[in-house]
Amino acid sequence: MELAAPLRRPGVAEVAARWQFADSSHFIRAFKNQYGQTPAEFARANGTSRETK
């Protein structure tokens, strides 16, 4: 998953746009519903810490 990439990890807004979400808040909500954590929580748990919204 690109949110866990060790190098050049894209921001949440970039991933949201790539997956054609209207904005990052919709993506964050859908991600949390699917995976039980926010994209930032997922990234932290996988060793990356870049947080952008």
Secondary structure, DSSP 8 states (H G I E B T S, - for coil): -GGG-SSS---HHHHHHHTT-SSHHHHHHHHHHHHSS-HHHHHHHTT------
